Amino acid sequence: MKIFTPEDFQDEEELIAKTAELFIKQDVTPNISSIEQHQYEITRQLFQKAGDLGLLAIEIPEAYGGLQLNKKISGLIAEKMGYGGSFSVSYNIHAGVGTLPYVYFGNEPQKQRYLPKLASGEWIGAYALTEPEAGSDALRPKTNAILNEDGSAWVLNGEKQWITNAQLADIFVVFAKTNDGMTAFIVERTYTGVSVGQEEEKMGIKGSSTATLILEDVAIPSDNILGEVGKGHKVAMNILNMARLKLAFSNIGTSKQALQLAVNYGKERKQFQKPIIDFTMIQEKIADMATLIYGVESAAYRTAGEMDNVIELASKESMVHQIAYFAMECAINKVNCSEALGKIVDEALQIHGGYGYMQDYEVERLYRDARISRIFEGTNEINRLTIAKMLFKKYAQTTFTNNAPIAYQPSENNHQYIRLSKYLMQIAIFVIVDTQINLEQEQEYMRLLADIAKDIYVMESSLLRTEKATYEKTRHLMTDILCQEGYRKIEKSTIDIISAAETNEQIRKTWLDDIQHLNIPLHQNLFVKKREVARSIINNPKSIS
């Protein structure tokens, strides 16, 4: 199986990424303090500069002022933007959920009217789905829309909560309840009855505007329906899937930033007459951070590449339907990258010690900013339910065969770990089906299934990436670590499922004995491998980016 990897980018694509990188370094970073003080004019100027550079137009068709580039490049740009603190959140919302609804669901007049303005940065976009009472149950809005007597307009009433870019946005995609079901509407800020509440005071991402969108008897022209009446759930879920992947890439960028800060500080900070980077426990942290990044990066670019392959072959009519097939992969990447980021910024702060807790050090802001990534674009709990449901739908009807992989060569250790992990996943699904577990009521099983699927996807993506590229020892070491540790996690999750689901002690013992006697590779010394990975990262800081 061939997959797309970051090493496959061509020079012209790397040039676009360099443009984003320089934009963050020269324009965004010097203004982070002002952005966090809600100096909206500076943020608006940055959007216009990003528009001039083409950074807002990546996925917009050429006919509407865009560059018409693919998900891989969009991901690469989002990764570079991940170094931009709060502005990266504002950017991702605009370029993602604030723009893509028009690309995929807009009719021709809507595309002509709105996409050029969004591509240039003249207008800033926002997405209004969440409501005060709804939370994760976003597909049952209380905001309502009623068609007037002559059918020329819809009247909207309601509130949308925690809307990113709310104070800046010129246009909102708003979801409301109609007699025919949830519907997506295009709402311009200048419409009578549209107002925005006070800026929320947040733990992190303080520079991204977050406020309530208030709709009071707002008359929306019938031409401003996005997609079809009653089919707003298709707009919402498909756009959220793509937003989850974009967020994953942004998390990768911030993870790399945190690792760079940790390495730089570890070289400078001396304790006991030597730099702390020379201590093996610090090196273990550096290796774990780098290995996490390698895994999530491999998985995210694999997904983007596979989505691009489908999009290139799909007709306009089937494109959205084809993208929907990637709901599981997008959710996997969202969960995976946000949780990797959480671990990485935590360890980066730990390496800084007490200084990391001080606002004078950049890692303190990264730590606070990172926490939201496990909550927005669907909480990780909701995304795990999505992963498990899609996994179950895919495999629950297959017949289980007690056919564990047996023979393998020592050079195929990682292949064996992956083969056995897939076998364990089959066991877990079979046991759940056989014991008739009600997954809707007992969600712990879905959590474990989702984690098994996530870990397998990362292991497989990393191995495929490593084998595809020219031999590079550090990549092989990181893949060894990911596969050995990944198998251990999957084994534990499978045992937890069997132990909880199977009430018959004899059957439970049979399953657990089977797992205990699987022909797993001999575990290797990961301490040594991690030290070598750490030294490679420390000696070659450019390898982080």
C-alpha positions as a printed NumPy array, in Angstrom:
array([[  0.   ,   0.   ,   0.   ],
       [  1.366,   3.415,  -0.962],
       [  0.472,   6.438,   1.117],
       [  1.227,  10.139,   0.899],
       [  3.876,  11.368,   3.327],
       [  5.323,  14.828,   4.077],
       [  8.457,  13.815,   2.2  ],
       [  6.399,  13.71 ,  -1.02 ],
       [  5.824,  17.462,  -1.194],
       [  7.374,  19.123,  -4.228],
       [  9.478,  22.308,  -4.228],
       [  6.61 ,  24.576,  -5.287],
       [  4.429,  23.185,  -2.489],
       [  7.213,  23.687,   0.031],
       [  7.445,  27.275,  -1.22 ],
       [  3.792,  27.867,  -0.292],
       [  4.513,  26.414,   3.136],
       [  7.519,  28.703,   3.486],
       [  5.257,  31.66 ,   2.718],
       [  2.981,  30.654,   5.6  ],
       [  5.973,  30.109,   7.86 ],
       [  7.395,  33.561,   7.142],
       [  3.971,  35.158,   7.551],
       [  3.7  ,  33.702,  11.052],
       [  7.257,  34.662,  11.954],
       [  7.255,  38.189,  10.534],
       [  3.642,  39.313,  10.89 ],
       [  1.797,  37.215,  13.475],
       [  4.348,  36.443,  16.203],
       [  5.322,  40.108,  16.827],
       [  1.62 ,  40.9  ,  17.279],
       [  0.555,  38.018,  19.524],
       [  0.377,  40.243,  22.606],
       [ -1.828,  42.772,  20.782],
       [ -4.001,  39.999,  19.368],
       [ -4.529,  38.608,  22.871],
       [ -5.685,  42.054,  23.999],
       [ -8.446,  41.858,  21.356],
       [ -7.087,  44.559,  19.108],
       [ -9.38 ,  43.421,  16.322],
       [ -8.01 ,  45.839,  13.765],
       [ -4.622,  44.101,  13.9  ],
       [ -6.266,  40.707,  13.413],
       [ -8.256,  42.069,  10.465],
       [ -5.057,  43.449,   8.925],
       [ -3.437,  40.025,   9.325],
       [ -6.361,  38.414,   7.512],
       [ -5.95 ,  40.867,   4.66 ],
       [ -2.211,  40.155,   4.513],
       [ -2.921,  36.416,   4.532],
       [ -5.388,  37.004,   1.705],
       [ -2.786,  38.908,  -0.307],
       [ -0.385,  35.985,   0.131],
       [ -3.004,  33.481,  -1.057],
       [ -3.162,  31.708,   2.307],
       [ -6.941,  32.087,   2.575],
       [ -7.557,  30.771,  -0.931],
       [ -5.957,  27.324,  -0.754],
       [ -9.122,  25.241,  -1.235],
       [-11.217,  27.808,  -3.11 ],
       [-11.69 ,  27.123,  -6.858],
       [ -9.783,  29.359,  -9.273],
       [-13.039,  30.65 , -10.758],
       [-13.728,  32.483,  -7.492],
       [-10.28 ,  33.881,  -6.79 ],
       [ -8.801,  30.77 ,  -5.202],
       [ -5.784,  28.552,  -5.772],
       [ -7.794,  25.309,  -6.018],
       [ -5.188,  23.268,  -4.174],
       [ -5.699,  20.005,  -2.324],
       [ -6.174,  18.73 ,   1.231],
       [ -2.5  ,  17.846,   1.579],
       [ -1.35 ,  21.402,   0.924],
       [ -4.195,  22.785,   2.999],
       [ -2.961,  20.565,   5.826],
       [  0.626,  21.722,   5.381],
       [ -0.456,  25.375,   5.583],
       [ -2.6  ,  24.659,   8.658],
       [  0.438,  23.002,  10.244],
       [  2.582,  26.081,   9.682],
       [ -0.235,  28.264,  10.985],
       [ -0.205,  26.151,  14.146],
       [  2.783,  28.232,  15.255],
       [  0.584,  31.34 ,  15.316],
       [ -1.145,  30.999,  18.677],
       [ -4.679,  32.385,  18.786],
       [ -4.467,  33.63 ,  15.223],
       [ -4.151,  30.042,  14.023],
       [ -7.584,  29.336,  15.523],
       [ -9.104,  32.375,  13.809],
       [ -7.432,  31.351,  10.547],
       [ -8.58 ,  27.716,  10.701],
       [-12.182,  28.708,  11.347],
       [-12.169,  31.162,   8.468],
       [-10.359,  28.95 ,   5.963],
       [-12.207,  25.831,   7.099],
       [-15.777,  25.953,   8.374],
       [-16.066,  29.632,   7.439],
       [-15.314,  28.995,   3.757],
       [-15.736,  25.332,   2.802],
       [-19.555,  25.293,   3.184],
       [-19.744,  27.609,   0.17 ],
       [-17.209,  25.542,  -1.776],
       [-19.048,  22.235,  -1.28 ],
       [-22.673,  23.259,  -0.796],
       [-23.052,  26.731,  -2.286],
       [-24.893,  27.34 ,  -5.554],
       [-23.29 ,  29.369,  -8.313],
       [-24.622,  32.823,  -7.252],
       [-23.561,  32.149,  -3.648],
       [-20.075,  31.124,  -4.697],
       [-19.688,  34.197,  -6.886],
       [-20.913,  36.524,  -4.162],
       [-18.991,  35.217,  -1.177],
       [-15.926,  33.174,  -2.129],
       [-13.866,  36.014,  -3.704],
       [-14.34 ,  38.113,  -0.567],
       [-13.382,  35.22 ,   1.703],
       [-10.366,  34.365,  -0.449],
       [ -9.015,  37.902,  -0.362],
       [ -9.573,  38.534,   3.331],
       [-11.985,  41.365,   2.577],
       [-14.563,  39.386,   4.556],
       [-13.986,  37.084,   7.521],
       [-16.094,  33.956,   7.908],
       [-17.595,  32.149,  10.898],
       [-19.652,  29.027,  11.588],
       [-22.578,  29.047,  14.018],
       [-23.698,  25.573,  15.11 ],
       [-23.304,  25.302,  18.902],
       [-26.094,  26.518,  21.21 ],
       [-26.223,  27.133,  24.989],
       [-28.465,  24.124,  25.678],
       [-27.286,  21.808,  22.907],
       [-23.588,  21.235,  23.582],
       [-22.538,  18.035,  21.82 ],
       [-26.125,  17.365,  20.685],
       [-25.668,  19.98 ,  17.981],
       [-28.072,  18.524,  15.425],
       [-31.16 ,  19.507,  17.444],
       [-30.987,  23.307,  17.455],
       [-33.496,  25.53 ,  19.214],
       [-32.716,  28.408,  16.876],
       [-35.673,  28.363,  14.512],
       [-36.451,  29.626,  11.03 ],
       [-39.965,  30.285,   9.744],
       [-40.761,  30.941,   6.089],
       [-42.794,  34.105,   5.558],
       [-46.147,  34.097,   3.779],
       [-44.907,  34.919,   0.295],
       [-41.939,  32.544,   0.55 ],
       [-39.376,  35.265,  -0.11 ],
       [-37.567,  35.102,   3.23 ],
       [-36.996,  33.106,   6.403],
       [-37.193,  34.727,   9.828],
       [-34.523,  33.463,  12.251],
       [-34.613,  33.651,  16.037],
       [-32.179,  32.172,  18.526],
       [-28.673,  32.268,  19.95 ],
       [-25.467,  30.538,  18.936],
       [-22.8  ,  30.128,  21.596],
       [-18.981,  30.218,  21.553],
       [-18.736,  31.379,  17.952],
       [-15.116,  31.811,  16.893],
       [-14.447,  35.059,  14.969],
       [-17.798,  36.4  ,  16.207],
       [-16.593,  39.984,  16.749],
       [-14.753,  40.   ,  13.426],
       [-16.947,  37.999,  11.071],
       [-18.75 ,  39.588,   8.156],
       [-20.686,  36.424,   7.377],
       [-21.935,  33.403,   9.318],
       [-23.12 ,  29.931,   8.358],
       [-26.045,  29.486,  10.77 ],
       [-27.963,  26.277,  11.45 ],
       [-31.626,  26.523,  12.419],
       [-34.648,  24.285,  12.894],
       [-37.363,  24.368,  10.221],
       [-40.52 ,  22.29 ,   9.737],
       [-38.525,  20.108,   7.332],
       [-35.527,  19.653,   9.587],
       [-32.279,  21.474,  10.347],
       [-31.252,  23.884,   7.586],
       [-28.081,  25.892,   6.911],
       [-28.481,  29.624,   6.265],
       [-26.078,  32.314,   5.077],
       [-26.35 ,  35.267,   7.462],
       [-24.551,  38.516,   6.727],
       [-23.531,  40.606,   9.703],
       [-25.296,  43.712,   8.374],
       [-28.741,  42.07 ,   8.386],
       [-31.195,  43.736,  10.758],
       [-31.513,  41.823,  14.018],
       [-27.982,  40.345,  13.972],
       [-25.882,  41.21 ,  17.019],
       [-22.931,  39.79 ,  18.93 ],
       [-22.582,  39.443,  22.701],
       [-19.602,  40.25 ,  24.873],
       [-16.237,  38.633,  24.319],
       [-15.854,  35.475,  26.417],
       [-13.013,  35.362,  28.929],
       [-11.221,  32.104,  28.187],
       [ -8.461,  29.997,  29.702],
       [ -6.472,  30.029,  26.483],
       [ -6.588,  31.084,  22.812],
       [ -7.388,  34.505,  24.267],
       [ -6.704,  36.313,  21.011],
       [ -9.371,  34.486,  19.016],
       [-12.733,  36.193,  19.257],
       [-15.336,  34.008,  20.995],
       [-18.821,  35.382,  21.612],
       [-22.546,  34.651,  21.292],
       [-24.308,  35.323,  18.003],
       [-27.786,  36.71 ,  18.674],
       [-30.551,  36.49 ,  16.05 ],
       [-33.729,  38.501,  16.645],
       [-36.33 ,  38.361,  13.861],
       [-33.572,  38.282,  11.251],
       [-35.046,  38.158,   7.74 ],
       [-32.935,  35.895,   5.533],
       [-33.596,  35.882,   1.763],
       [-34.698,  32.459,   0.525],
       [-31.706,  32.549,  -1.81 ],
       [-29.466,  32.326,   1.264],
       [-30.239,  28.699,   2.044],
       [-27.009,  26.702,   1.86 ],
       [-27.655,  23.29 ,   0.373],
       [-31.231,  22.07 ,   0.743],
       [-33.996,  22.854,   3.21 ],
       [-34.026,  20.19 ,   5.906],
       [-30.594,  18.835,   4.873],
       [-28.485,  21.063,   7.082],
       [-27.132,  18.031,   8.934],
       [-25.274,  17.05 ,   5.742],
       [-23.618,  20.455,   5.635],
       [-22.818,  20.389,   9.342],
       [-21.303,  16.916,   9.578],
       [-19.335,  16.918,   6.335],
       [-17.832,  20.321,   7.043],
       [-17.017,  19.293,  10.622],
       [-15.21 ,  16.21 ,   9.332],
       [-12.932,  18.37 ,   7.21 ],
       [-12.523,  20.864,  10.055],
       [-11.368,  18.067,  12.343],
       [ -8.6  ,  17.155,   9.921],
       [ -7.55 ,  20.798,   9.571],
       [ -7.445,  21.14 ,  13.371],
       [ -5.282,  18.021,  13.522],
       [ -2.711,  19.615,  11.231],
       [ -2.715,  22.81 ,  13.283],
       [ -2.094,  20.703,  16.411],
       [  0.884,  19.101,  14.676],
       [  2.392,  22.534,  14.067],
       [  1.942,  23.586,  17.684],
       [  3.39 ,  20.247,  18.839],
       [  6.52 ,  20.897,  16.798],
       [  6.74 ,  24.391,  18.249],
       [  6.543,  22.989,  21.791],
       [  9.227,  20.408,  21.042],
       [ 11.529,  23.096,  19.65 ],
       [ 11.034,  25.228,  22.757],
       [ 11.784,  22.221,  24.982],
       [ 14.972,  21.286,  23.111],
       [ 16.238,  24.877,  23.061],
       [ 15.578,  25.362,  26.761],
       [ 17.076,  21.975,  27.628],
       [ 20.328,  22.976,  25.926],
       [ 20.513,  26.311,  27.751],
       [ 19.404,  25.297,  31.243],
       [ 22.189,  23.824,  33.383],
       [ 21.811,  21.828,  36.568],
       [ 24.498,  19.862,  38.403],
       [ 27.128,  21.443,  36.121],
       [ 25.664,  20.236,  32.827],
       [ 22.775,  21.026,  30.443],
       [ 19.593,  19.234,  31.473],
       [ 19.261,  17.934,  27.902],
       [ 22.111,  15.52 ,  28.771],
       [ 20.042,  13.74 ,  31.428],
       [ 18.389,  10.567,  30.176],
       [ 14.982,  11.279,  31.728],
       [ 14.86 ,  14.564,  29.797],
       [ 16.002,  12.749,  26.656],
       [ 13.216,  10.223,  27.181],
       [ 10.709,  13.088,  27.189],
       [ 12.213,  14.549,  24.009],
       [ 12.07 ,  11.157,  22.288],
       [  8.478,  10.558,  23.369],
       [  7.467,  13.974,  22.038],
       [  9.241,  13.465,  18.717],
       [  7.835,   9.952,  18.318],
       [  4.293,  11.155,  19.003],
       [  4.721,  13.827,  16.346],
       [  6.037,  11.31 ,  13.831],
       [  3.038,   9.072,  14.396],
       [  0.329,  11.725,  14.211],
       [  1.986,  13.406,  11.245],
       [  2.168,  10.118,   9.347],
       [ -1.515,   9.415,   9.993],
       [ -2.789,  12.905,   9.143],
       [ -0.977,  13.202,   5.819],
       [ -2.052,   9.686,   4.918],
       [ -5.692,  10.69 ,   5.412],
       [ -5.279,  13.919,   3.447],
       [ -3.655,  12.015,   0.595],
       [ -6.424,   9.425,   0.471],
       [ -9.086,  12.148,   0.532],
       [ -7.382,  13.92 ,  -2.36 ],
       [ -7.324,  10.702,  -4.377],
       [-11.079,  10.325,  -3.915],
       [-11.842,  13.987,  -4.619],
       [ -9.826,  13.95 ,  -7.84 ],
       [-11.88 ,  11.066,  -9.218],
       [-15.279,  12.083,  -7.848],
       [-17.889,  13.976,  -9.822],
       [-19.337,  17.175,  -8.379],
       [-22.495,  15.281,  -7.489],
       [-20.711,  12.495,  -5.608],
       [-17.858,  14.468,  -4.031],
       [-19.57 ,  15.214,  -0.715],
       [-20.813,  11.637,  -0.504],
       [-17.276,  10.354,  -1.049],
       [-15.789,  12.676,   1.567],
       [-18.312,  11.388,   4.111],
       [-16.557,   8.   ,   3.975],
       [-13.61 ,   9.588,   5.806],
       [-15.584,  10.461,   8.949],
       [-13.725,   7.817,  10.952],
       [-10.261,   8.852,   9.763],
       [-10.963,  12.544,  10.376],
       [-12.165,  11.752,  13.888],
       [ -9.114,   9.547,  14.51 ],
       [ -6.778,  12.361,  13.52 ],
       [ -8.659,  14.936,  15.588],
       [ -8.494,  12.792,  18.725],
       [ -4.965,  11.63 ,  18.067],
       [ -3.408,  15.01 ,  17.323],
       [ -5.204,  16.93 ,  20.063],
       [ -4.226,  14.388,  22.715],
       [ -0.659,  14.176,  21.422],
       [ -0.487,  17.973,  21.628],
       [ -1.745,  17.847,  25.211],
       [  1.001,  15.408,  26.206],
       [  3.683,  17.302,  24.292],
       [  2.976,  20.75 ,  25.738],
       [  2.739,  19.197,  29.195],
       [  6.186,  17.637,  28.86 ],
       [  7.597,  20.802,  27.272],
       [  6.414,  22.795,  30.274],
       [  7.821,  20.142,  32.627],
       [ 11.238,  20.435,  30.991],
       [ 11.091,  24.182,  31.647],
       [ 10.427,  23.451,  35.328],
       [  9.167,  26.401,  37.373],
       [  9.967,  28.802,  34.533],
       [  7.45 ,  27.039,  32.334],
       [  4.715,  28.107,  34.724],
       [  5.629,  31.766,  34.246],
       [  3.972,  33.876,  31.571],
       [  7.358,  35.236,  30.531],
       [  7.944,  31.898,  28.793],
       [  6.093,  31.039,  25.611],
       [  5.461,  27.452,  26.641],
       [  3.02 ,  28.672,  29.326],
       [  0.725,  30.09 ,  26.634],
       [  1.043,  26.953,  24.51 ],
       [ -0.014,  24.863,  27.495],
       [ -3.182,  26.919,  28.027],
       [ -3.985,  27.211,  24.334],
       [ -3.677,  23.472,  23.733],
       [ -6.447,  22.445,  26.11 ],
       [ -9.313,  23.582,  23.872],
       [ -8.302,  21.218,  21.059],
       [ -9.773,  18.245,  22.908],
       [-13.095,  20.097,  23.191],
       [-13.955,  21.992,  20.029],
       [-14.825,  20.535,  16.622],
       [-16.633,  17.875,  18.645],
       [-15.301,  16.739,  22.013],
       [-12.937,  13.789,  21.913],
       [-15.64 ,  11.735,  23.588],
       [-18.037,  12.461,  20.715],
       [-15.301,  11.746,  18.183],
       [-14.527,   8.418,  19.862],
       [-18.19 ,   7.477,  19.508],
       [-17.951,   8.33 ,  15.798],
       [-14.827,   6.186,  15.387],
       [-16.381,   3.222,  17.179],
       [-19.67 ,   3.418,  15.286],
       [-17.905,   3.553,  11.932],
       [-15.549,   0.734,  12.958],
       [-18.44 ,  -1.399,  14.124],
       [-20.374,  -0.71 ,  10.943],
       [-17.383,  -1.802,   8.918],
       [-16.421,  -4.985,  10.781],
       [-19.315,  -6.197,  12.921],
       [-20.836,  -8.239,  10.083],
       [-17.597, -10.037,   9.204],
       [-17.127, -13.606,  10.38 ],
       [-14.473, -14.041,  13.046],
       [-11.903, -16.717,  12.313],
       [ -9.543, -17.86 ,  15.021],
       [ -6.53 , -17.425,  12.787],
       [ -3.839, -15.478,  14.615],
       [ -0.666, -14.622,  12.67 ],
       [  2.013, -17.122,  13.617],
       [  5.104, -17.222,  11.445],
       [  7.199, -14.111,  10.922],
       [ 10.812, -13.088,  10.522],
       [ 12.573, -10.977,  13.19 ],
       [ 13.   ,  -8.264,  10.538],
       [  9.203,  -8.089,  10.363],
       [  8.637,  -7.286,  14.033],
       [  6.574,  -4.208,  13.318],
       [  4.485,  -5.984,  10.684],
       [  3.751,  -8.68 ,  13.251],
       [  2.731,  -6.123,  15.855],
       [  0.25 ,  -4.639,  13.374],
       [ -1.081,  -8.041,  12.234],
       [ -1.619,  -9.106,  15.832],
       [ -3.204,  -5.759,  16.713],
       [ -5.759,  -6.22 ,  13.942],
       [ -6.409,  -9.738,  15.21 ],
       [ -7.018,  -8.366,  18.705],
       [ -9.413,  -5.799,  17.264],
       [-11.35 ,  -8.64 ,  15.641],
       [-11.532, -10.445,  18.978],
       [-12.768,  -7.29 ,  20.728],
       [-15.524,  -6.727,  18.165],
       [-16.545, -10.408,  18.187],
       [-16.803, -10.486,  21.991],
       [-18.956,  -7.345,  22.025],
       [-21.27 ,  -8.785,  19.357],
       [-21.378, -12.234,  20.962],
       [-22.204, -10.886,  24.433],
       [-24.776,  -8.466,  22.997],
       [-23.355,  -5.399,  24.666],
       [-25.561,  -2.328,  24.205],
       [-22.949,   0.135,  22.975],
       [-25.261,   3.131,  23.201],
       [-25.657,   2.562,  26.933],
       [-22.199,   1.19 ,  27.744],
       [-19.941,   3.691,  26.05 ],
       [-16.748,   2.483,  27.727],
       [-16.57 ,  -0.265,  25.113],
       [-16.812,   2.304,  22.343],
       [-13.984,   4.279,  23.917],
       [-11.749,   1.222,  23.962],
       [-12.663,   0.247,  20.396],
       [-11.921,   3.778,  19.214],
       [ -8.513,   3.716,  20.875],
       [ -7.694,   0.366,  19.286],
       [ -8.61 ,   1.707,  15.837],
       [ -6.633,   4.899,  16.458],
       [ -3.491,   3.096,  17.578],
       [ -3.587,   0.669,  14.64 ],
       [ -4.004,   3.549,  12.178],
       [ -0.971,   5.344,  13.631],
       [  1.18 ,   2.211,  13.732],
       [  0.329,   1.293,  10.157],
       [  0.752,   4.847,   8.827],
       [  4.145,   5.216,  10.485],
       [  5.394,   1.869,   9.196],
       [  4.215,   2.58 ,   5.639],
       [  5.878,   5.979,   5.752],
       [  9.14 ,   4.602,   7.094],
       [  9.347,   1.805,   4.545],
       [  8.485,   4.132,   1.677],
       [ 11.319,   6.597,   2.303],
       [ 15.044,   6.202,   1.879],
       [ 16.493,   4.492,   4.946],
       [ 16.82 ,   6.902,   7.854],
       [ 17.639,   5.353,  11.211],
       [ 15.691,   7.765,  13.429],
       [ 12.449,   7.073,  11.568],
       [ 12.955,   3.348,  11.979],
       [ 13.602,   3.774,  15.691],
       [ 10.458,   5.887,  16.154],
       [  8.415,   3.33 ,  14.218],
       [  9.789,   0.553,  16.434],
       [  8.71 ,   2.528,  19.509],
       [  5.251,   3.293,  18.108],
       [  4.586,  -0.32 ,  17.165],
       [  5.848,  -1.944,  20.364],
       [  4.108,   0.543,  22.662],
       [  1.039,   0.631,  20.439],
       [  0.629,  -3.136,  20.626],
       [  0.848,  -3.056,  24.414],
       [ -1.95 ,  -0.473,  24.576],
       [ -4.125,  -2.461,  22.16 ],
       [ -3.538,  -5.671,  24.096],
       [ -4.623,  -3.953,  27.316],
       [ -7.744,  -2.462,  25.681],
       [ -8.722,  -5.866,  24.291],
       [ -8.223,  -7.553,  27.668],
       [-10.324,  -4.834,  29.313],
       [-13.143,  -5.452,  26.816],
       [-13.072,  -9.237,  27.314],
       [-12.847,  -8.934,  31.1  ],
       [-15.871,  -6.637,  31.235],
       [-18.06 ,  -8.143,  28.511],
       [-17.641, -11.909,  28.947],
       [-19.428, -13.071,  32.115],
       [-18.743, -16.782,  31.552],
       [-15.48 , -17.414,  33.396],
       [-14.413, -20.389,  31.282],
       [-14.931, -18.537,  28.009],
       [-13.218, -15.467,  29.427],
       [-10.231, -17.588,  30.499],
       [-10.009, -19.133,  27.031],
       [ -9.868, -15.724,  25.362],
       [ -7.289, -14.37 ,  27.794],
       [ -5.12 , -17.478,  27.477],
       [ -5.271, -17.12 ,  23.696],
       [ -3.98 , -13.564,  23.951],
       [ -1.284, -14.539,  26.42 ],
       [  0.076, -17.163,  24.019],
       [  0.134, -15.041,  20.882],
       [  3.434, -15.12 ,  19.032],
       [  4.475, -11.541,  19.71 ],
       [  7.972, -10.293,  18.877],
       [ 10.48 , -10.243,  21.694],
       [ 10.223,  -6.809,  23.322],
       [ 13.284,  -4.648,  22.76 ],
       [ 15.098,  -2.113,  24.932],
       [ 13.153,   1.084,  24.24 ],
       [ 15.294,   3.097,  26.677],
       [ 18.248,   2.77 ,  24.321],
       [ 16.158,   3.509,  21.235],
       [ 14.663,   6.607,  22.813],
       [ 18.062,   7.94 ,  23.808],
       [ 19.194,   7.575,  20.218],
       [ 16.066,   9.326,  18.919],
       [ 16.603,  12.149,  21.402],
       [ 20.236,  12.637,  20.402],
       [ 19.21 ,  12.801,  16.756],
       [ 16.608,  15.486,  17.487],
       [ 18.979,  17.433,  19.75 ],
       [ 21.82 ,  17.379,  17.203],
       [ 19.577,  18.221,  14.258],
       [ 16.868,  20.691,  15.383],
       [ 15.775,  21.235,  11.76 ],
       [ 14.45 ,  17.68 ,  11.725],
       [ 11.603,  18.831,  13.982],
       [ 10.018,  20.982,  11.278]])
